[in-house]
Amino acid sequence: MLDNPDQEIMGAGASRHSGPSRRSFLKIAALAGAAVSLGSNAAKAQGNIGFWATDLTQEQLLTMYTTILRIRWHERTMVDKMLTDAKYRGYNHFYAGQEAVATGICAALRNSGGVMNADLVYSTHRPSGHALAKGVDIKKMCAEMDFRATGLNNGYAAAMHISDPEVGFIGADGMIGPGPVIATGSAFAIKARGSDQVVVNFGGDGTYATPHFHSSLNNAALLKLPFIYVIENNLYHQYAHYSFSCPMKDIASAAAPYGIPGVVVDGQDMIQVYNAARTAVERARAGEGPTLIEAKTYRYYNHSGAPGASPGELGAFGYDPLAISSFRPERELRDWMQRDPVNIARDVLIAWKVVDRARADAIEAEIRKEVTDAFAWAAEQPLCKPEDGLKNVFVEGTVEARQFG
Amino acid sequence: MARKSWMYSFLEAVQHEMRADPNMVWIFELTPPVASNPGMPVINLETEFGRGRVVNTGIDENWMVSATLGAGLAGSKAATYIPYQGACMPFQTIQNHAGKLRSMTGGKASMPVVFVLEMTGQTPGMAGQHSDYEIDTYYAHIPGVKTVIPSTPYDAKGMMASALRDPNPVVFLYPAGLRQLIEEVPDEQYEVPLDKAVVRQEGSDLTIVGSGASMPEVMKAAETLKAEGMNVEAIDLRTLKPMDTETLVKSVQKTKRLLTVDQSYYTLCPGAEVIARVAENVDGARYKRVAFPDAPPPASPEMFLWMRPNADHIMGAARKLVG
């Protein structure tokens, strides 16, 4: 919101004092399954910001700020590495533009204690933001994405399968479909054993069309599972607009037939996302069942890798050969970048006097250094031994080499 | 006749059949059925035949395959293209419906349908779900469905034409790693049979049998070994079901040595079936199998490239058999 900071700050500041009446209204709206549609100028005009976020401590707000910066600079550093370092072999489906969603959701979760205590997150093929927001160690993640033996998953996962159960990050998933259904199984086990954990499944707009989307909501509603389905609607599944897979404007409308809350939230604003998540988490912990949250957002890069991007520049404006016949309009990307989630986060925290601009800049410099150091550490880690590919098939032992006849 | 890519050749066959049959439908997701080739018109099925016949669905492979089968049962020729992300999602419909309906209806079901299932490009580094090579084994096991796996642009076009004209459901496997192949392909429509293997190189010392994505490495090995003085006969299976037992047996009767090569996992890989059929019919032959270990492909290129069968592995195994 650099172009129009006053408006954003006013929205955030004013709603900070909206108090319990606002809070109870939204709770009722959520329970009634009301889908609140947001225009591109978003929720600030509706005064939706701040009813839970006002409960956050200075420290928690600062943590959210460092998280959103860590995700952003991980993205930008990795994009630049892919574009400029011919020896770098890592790849990713970049999350830049969507950082407020992971940051806001995971700020409402318990992010330690392993699978028996932490809240669990199921991620996607676009996982690095979710992982960092959940608390995955950035050094080990960078090493994993660089195929290193000392990476988070010992070089077996790379970007698309990173997993760290210790912080409740069940992991990335390269497939569109089964993830949310599997996630409801975790929620079922949690309920059966009387734990207060909740399960969050992140999915893109493309998941709406899968039978799995509907199966997960139906079964979670039938069994009142502690399950939150977060749709990050960035408008495109790969290169196809979401109107090819969903007949409704708001995917959150899909909650109504299952009798559960469906909430549309401004995915560019981590505070709004946090509010929606907090409501859903409290509902889940109270045994009241699942919630569908649709965060309206946008990705700054193309579906996979960094085609069309230039070193040092945020966003990919150039040609993506994989798009074949369907290209997203450049002005659509530029329009979304006017409401950049990192800028919004910074402006809100400055407006709330959590930081001043100088401190905000200093924190950003610290995070950039942390990210740079993480990539440098990763690059020094050892590569995998070829024959270790025969391990990790079963818990015990190795399988036989068969490629030599 | 011109040099054409796999995808261009393949879509030429589809375009021809769709022009000939106004009822034929095509279902896809994510990536439009578009191909270009230097000096030739762009093929775009979606714009040429319109969205009434060429449908871009959401991500729902189950619907794509089931709807294709349903279109066939209603009497229309139909085909769908499933990207490798979802090649096993519709397994139930192919295995328990398409494969059995001819039998269960006493021959009454109409199923002029083709399920094009993309297999991964086995790109090093993609890990597990995006580097695997395994569905040849799964689909070849199903009775009532023809399972074919062309390995060249020429065969891709000819076998797609045959598949679309075949009254039986056909699983048409496309290893995406072959997308880079370019060769001379006729402009007119032609058929390549769906039940014949092809001898790619003749020889008398050793028979090497492969299919799909293993063929480029098989041919590299066969040519190198021939230059070294080993007379290798190289066979491309092309169809997994029905399998062309006759061509295999004839070859091994001559060479008495059989090496099978698969990118698929060792256990029940197509080569296992090849060896079993030959062993039933040829006395006194020796056998070896090169295949991917029974392990999901790990991300690290160091691990993956060591595990994936290549020309060096094939030549090593060949020398053990012949030496």
Interface residues (C-beta under 8 A of the other chain):
Chain A: R89 Y91 F147 A149 G155 Y156 A157 A158 M160 H161 D173 G174 M175 I176 G177 G206 T207 Y208 A209 T210 P211 H237 Q238 Y239 A240 F244 S245 C246 L322 I324 S325 S326 L383 C384 K385 P386 E387 D388 G389 L390 N392 V393 V399 E400 A401 R402 Q403 F404 G405
Chain B: E29 L30 T31 P32 V34 N44 E46 N56 T57 G58 I59 D60 E61 N62 W63 Q85 G86 M89 G125 M126 A127 G128 Q129 H130 L259 Y265 Y266 K288 R289 V290 A291 F292 P293 D294 A295 P296 P297 P298 A299 S300 P301 E302 M303 F304 L305 W306 M307 R308 P309 N310 H313 I314 G316 A317 K320 L321
